[in-house]
Protein backbone atom coordinates (compact mmCIF):
# COMPACT_ATOMS: atom_id res chain seq x y z
CA UNK A 1 0.00 0.00 0.00
CA UNK A 2 1.26 3.51 -0.84
CA UNK A 3 0.60 6.80 1.00
CA UNK A 4 -1.92 9.15 -0.61
CA UNK A 5 0.14 12.18 0.50
CA UNK A 6 3.72 11.29 -0.46
CA UNK A 7 3.41 7.84 -2.11
CA UNK A 8 5.66 6.39 0.60
CA UNK A 9 5.48 2.89 2.05
CA UNK A 10 2.50 2.23 4.37
CA UNK A 11 2.84 -0.35 7.16
CA UNK A 12 0.34 -1.60 9.73
CA UNK A 13 0.80 0.01 13.13
CA UNK A 14 -0.98 -0.24 16.49
CA UNK A 15 -2.60 2.80 18.08
CA UNK A 16 -4.18 3.35 21.48
CA UNK A 17 -7.76 4.60 21.11
CA UNK A 18 -8.37 6.85 24.12
CA UNK A 19 -11.93 7.83 23.12
CA UNK A 20 -13.28 4.31 22.67
CA UNK A 21 -16.71 3.43 24.03
CA UNK A 22 -15.22 0.72 26.26
CA UNK A 23 -12.27 2.73 27.55
CA UNK A 24 -8.77 2.40 26.20
CA UNK A 25 -8.55 0.03 23.25
CA UNK A 26 -5.82 -0.84 20.77
CA UNK A 27 -6.63 -0.24 17.11
CA UNK A 28 -4.71 -1.27 14.02
CA UNK A 29 -4.25 1.25 11.18
CA UNK A 30 -1.83 2.10 8.38
CA UNK A 31 1.05 4.56 8.94
CA UNK A 32 3.34 6.02 6.27
CA UNK A 33 7.00 5.35 7.00
CA UNK A 34 7.99 8.46 5.05
CA UNK A 35 5.68 11.30 6.21
CA UNK A 36 3.88 9.69 9.17
CA UNK A 37 0.36 10.04 7.74
CA UNK A 38 -2.17 7.69 9.36
CA UNK A 39 -4.93 6.04 7.31
CA UNK A 40 -7.86 4.20 8.85
CA UNK A 41 -11.59 3.91 8.20
CA UNK A 42 -12.64 6.67 10.63
CA UNK A 43 -10.12 9.20 9.31
CA UNK A 44 -11.10 8.41 5.71
CA UNK A 45 -14.81 8.83 6.55
CA UNK A 46 -14.14 12.26 8.08
CA UNK A 47 -12.06 13.36 5.09
CA UNK A 48 -14.81 12.37 2.66
CA UNK A 49 -17.38 14.25 4.75
CA UNK A 50 -15.31 17.45 4.70
CA UNK A 51 -14.89 17.63 0.92
CA UNK A 52 -16.68 20.65 -0.43
CA UNK A 53 -17.69 21.34 -3.97
CA UNK A 54 -15.87 24.30 -5.48
CA UNK A 55 -17.40 26.37 -8.25
CA UNK A 56 -14.85 27.02 -10.99
CA UNK A 57 -15.72 29.61 -13.57
CA UNK A 58 -14.24 29.77 -17.05
CA UNK A 59 -13.59 33.50 -16.94
CA UNK A 60 -10.13 34.81 -16.07
CA UNK A 61 -9.35 38.18 -14.51
CA UNK A 62 -8.39 40.88 -17.02
CA UNK A 63 -5.50 42.34 -15.02
CA UNK A 64 -3.22 40.55 -12.61
CA UNK A 65 -1.21 42.74 -10.25
CA UNK A 66 1.91 41.06 -8.91
CA UNK A 67 3.44 43.97 -7.04
CA UNK A 68 6.64 45.98 -7.43
CA UNK A 69 8.65 43.05 -8.80
CA UNK A 70 6.42 42.95 -11.90
CA UNK A 71 7.50 46.41 -13.17
CA UNK A 72 9.82 46.48 -16.15
CA UNK A 73 12.85 48.63 -15.46
CA UNK A 74 14.69 50.24 -18.37
CA UNK A 75 18.27 49.13 -18.88
CA UNK A 76 20.96 51.73 -18.18
C-alpha positions, 0 to 999 in steps of 0.5 A: 500500500502507498501513501496518498500524500507522499506515495511512501510505504504504508505499514500496519501500526498499532494505536491506542484509542483513548476515546473508545466506548469501552475505555482504552482500546488498541486499534490497528491502522496504516502509517506512512514510513515516510511522512507519518500520515495515518490512514484508517476507516474513521479518518477516511470517513471524516475526510470524505465528509469534509470535501466541499464542492468548489465552483470554478468559472471559465472567466479569467481576470483581465488584469493581474497585479503582482506587485513591485517586482512585476515592473519592467525597469529600463536598462541603463 
